[in-house]
Amino acid sequence: MRIRNLRTGTAPPPLRTTDLLVLTVLADGPQHGYGIAQEIGARMRGHLRIRPGDLYRVLYRMDRAGLIEPATESSRRRENDERRVNYRITPLGRRVARAQAALLAEICAGLLRGAAPSGGAL
């Protein structure tokens, strides 16, 4: 099965680490940018932090690729902040995230089976 962007009909590029992290956060439900950054920091136990400017560039790129989209306007009104935009994962984003996670799991399993450069298991 080939995964394609429904908006453009093109295959999405391989995910960057930050893209996969954003998708895993949004898989749990819509979230605004600051909340996404906080959740990534918590899940990564502080080992990775995303600066706001960098995050919003990532969100813009992912929206253009069809992986995420702004949630409904009603979510803005519930938060009482017209500037806050909640994002949600799209069906394409969910499929891409699953495929990427499966690929990473396969790579890690290969490394742990003994595909380490020294020939031994890690």
C-alpha positions as CSV (number, residue, x, y, z in Angstrom):
1,M,0.0,0.0,0.0
2,R,1.4,3.4,-1.0
3,I,0.7,6.3,1.3
4,R,-0.2,9.5,-0.5
5,N,-1.1,13.0,0.5
6,L,-4.8,13.5,-0.2
7,R,-4.3,17.2,-1.0
8,T,-1.5,16.8,-3.5
9,G,-1.4,13.1,-4.4
10,T,2.3,12.9,-3.7
11,A,4.0,10.5,-1.4
12,P,5.1,12.1,1.9
13,P,8.8,12.4,2.7
14,P,10.3,10.2,5.4
15,L,9.4,11.6,8.8
16,R,11.9,13.6,10.9
17,T,12.2,12.8,14.6
18,T,10.2,15.9,15.6
19,D,7.5,15.0,13.1
20,L,7.0,11.6,14.6
21,L,7.0,13.0,18.1
22,V,4.3,15.6,17.1
23,L,2.2,12.8,15.5
24,T,2.4,10.6,18.6
25,V,1.3,13.5,20.8
26,L,-1.6,14.3,18.5
27,A,-2.6,10.7,18.3
28,D,-3.9,11.1,21.8
29,G,-6.1,14.0,20.8
30,P,-6.0,17.6,19.5
31,Q,-3.5,19.9,21.2
32,H,-2.2,23.5,20.8
33,G,1.4,24.2,20.0
34,Y,2.6,25.0,23.5
35,G,0.8,21.8,24.8
36,I,2.5,19.7,22.1
37,A,6.0,21.1,23.1
38,Q,5.3,20.4,26.8
39,E,4.1,16.9,26.1
40,I,7.1,16.1,24.0
41,G,9.4,17.4,26.7
42,A,7.6,15.2,29.3
43,R,7.6,12.1,27.1
44,M,11.3,12.6,26.3
45,R,12.0,13.2,30.0
46,G,13.7,16.5,29.3
47,H,16.2,14.9,26.8
48,L,14.6,16.8,23.9
49,R,13.1,20.2,24.0
50,I,11.6,22.0,21.0
51,R,11.8,25.8,20.9
52,P,8.5,27.5,20.0
53,G,9.8,29.0,16.7
54,D,11.1,25.6,15.6
55,L,7.8,23.9,16.6
56,Y,5.7,26.3,14.7
57,R,7.8,25.7,11.5
58,V,7.4,22.0,12.0
59,L,3.6,22.4,12.5
60,Y,3.3,24.5,9.3
61,R,5.3,22.0,7.3
62,M,3.3,19.0,8.6
63,D,0.0,20.9,7.9
64,R,1.2,21.5,4.3
65,A,2.0,17.8,3.9
66,G,-1.4,16.8,5.1
67,L,-0.2,15.0,8.2
68,I,-2.0,17.3,10.7
69,E,-4.7,20.0,10.4
70,P,-6.1,22.7,12.6
71,A,-9.0,21.4,14.7
72,T,-12.4,23.0,14.6
73,E,-12.9,26.6,15.6
74,S,-15.0,25.5,18.5
75,S,-11.8,24.3,20.2
76,R,-10.5,27.8,20.2
77,R,-13.6,29.2,21.8
78,R,-13.4,26.5,24.5
79,E,-9.9,27.7,25.4
80,N,-11.0,31.3,25.4
81,D,-8.1,32.3,23.3
82,E,-8.6,33.4,19.7
83,R,-4.8,33.1,19.0
84,R,-4.6,29.5,20.1
85,V,-4.8,26.9,17.3
86,N,-5.4,23.3,18.3
87,Y,-4.0,20.7,15.8
88,R,-5.1,17.2,15.2
89,I,-3.6,14.3,13.3
90,T,-5.2,13.4,10.0
91,P,-5.9,9.9,8.7
92,L,-2.8,10.2,6.5
93,G,-0.7,11.3,9.5
94,R,-1.9,8.3,11.5
95,R,-1.0,5.9,8.6
96,V,2.4,7.6,8.1
97,A,3.2,7.5,11.8
98,R,2.3,3.8,12.1
99,A,4.5,3.0,9.1
100,Q,7.4,5.0,10.4
101,A,7.1,3.4,13.9
102,A,7.0,-0.1,12.4
103,L,10.2,0.7,10.4
104,L,12.0,2.1,13.4
105,A,11.0,-1.0,15.5
106,E,12.4,-3.2,12.7
107,I,15.6,-1.3,12.6
108,C,16.0,-1.4,16.4
109,A,15.2,-5.1,16.5
110,G,17.9,-5.7,13.9
111,L,20.4,-3.8,16.0
112,L,19.5,-5.8,19.1
113,R,19.7,-9.1,17.3
114,G,23.4,-8.6,16.6
115,A,23.6,-6.3,13.6
116,A,25.9,-4.1,15.7
117,P,29.1,-3.0,13.8
118,S,31.3,-5.2,16.1
119,G,29.2,-8.3,15.1
120,G,27.9,-8.8,18.6
121,A,24.6,-7.9,20.3
122,L,24.2,-4.6,21.9
